[in-house]
C-alpha cells in the first residue's frame, strides 16, 4: 500500500534549512555559528533537524527590531555589488 497523503515535515535536515535561507549547505554550515549567536534556532539535539517554523519566526523577528543605521545599508549594498560582480552581473 502506498502513501495515502503527503506530510510536509516541519523539522528538516540542514540542507533544507539552508535552502530556506537561500544558501548552499556549505555556506549555511560556515555561517551557522554566527547565525546561532544572533538567535537562530538550533537544530534538535537528537535528530539534527531544524524547525522551519522557528526559522521563519526568527527571520521575521530580526526585521521587526527596526532598521539598521544608514551605514549598514551602504555596507550591504557594497557587499551585494561585489557578489554580483563575482557572478558576472
QUIVEN-V385699 format. One record per residue. N is the residue number from 1. RES is the residue in three letters. SS is DSSP state (@ for helix, = for strand, . for the rest). PSI is psi in degrees with one decimal (999 if undefined). Layout:
n res ss psi
N RES SS PSI
N RES SS PSI
This chain:
n res ss psi
1 UNK . 131.8
2 UNK . -179.2
3 UNK . 128.9
4 UNK . -32.0
5 UNK . 152.1
6 UNK . 143.9
7 UNK . 124.4
8 UNK . 100.7
9 UNK . 145.7
10 UNK . -37.1
11 UNK = 125.5
12 UNK = 157.2
13 UNK . 165.1
14 UNK @ -33.8
15 UNK @ -42.0
16 UNK @ -32.9
17 UNK @ -41.3
18 UNK @ -45.2
19 UNK @ -34.5
20 UNK @ -31.2
21 UNK . 3.0
22 UNK . 28.3
23 UNK . 154.9
24 UNK . 158.3
25 UNK @ -43.4
26 UNK @ -43.1
27 UNK @ -44.8
28 UNK @ -46.7
29 UNK @ -37.9
30 UNK @ -39.5
31 UNK @ -15.7
32 UNK @ -45.3
33 UNK @ -40.9
34 UNK @ -41.6
35 UNK @ -45.5
36 UNK @ -37.5
37 UNK @ -18.6
38 UNK . 12.7
39 UNK . 5.6
40 UNK . 137.7
41 UNK . 127.7
42 UNK . 164.7
43 UNK . 160.2
44 UNK . 133.3
45 UNK . -21.6
46 UNK . -44.5
47 UNK . -25.0
48 UNK . 3.7
49 UNK . 157.9
50 UNK = 143.1
51 UNK = 113.2
52 UNK @ -37.6
53 UNK @ -40.5
54 UNK @ -37.3
55 UNK @ -45.2
56 UNK @ -40.4
57 UNK @ -42.9
58 UNK @ -44.7
59 UNK @ -42.3
60 UNK @ -41.2
61 UNK @ -38.0
62 UNK @ -19.9
63 UNK @ -10.3
64 UNK @ -11.5
65 UNK . -5.5
66 UNK . 165.1
67 UNK . 143.6
68 UNK . 163.7
69 UNK . 159.7
70 UNK @ -37.4
71 UNK @ -37.8
72 UNK @ -39.5
73 UNK @ -40.6
74 UNK @ -41.6
75 UNK @ -43.6
76 UNK @ -44.0
77 UNK @ -34.2
78 UNK @ -39.0
79 UNK @ -44.8
80 UNK @ -44.7
81 UNK @ -44.9
82 UNK @ -40.6
83 UNK @ -40.9
84 UNK @ -39.7
85 UNK @ -40.1
86 UNK @ -31.4
87 UNK @ -6.3
88 UNK . 18.3
89 UNK . 999
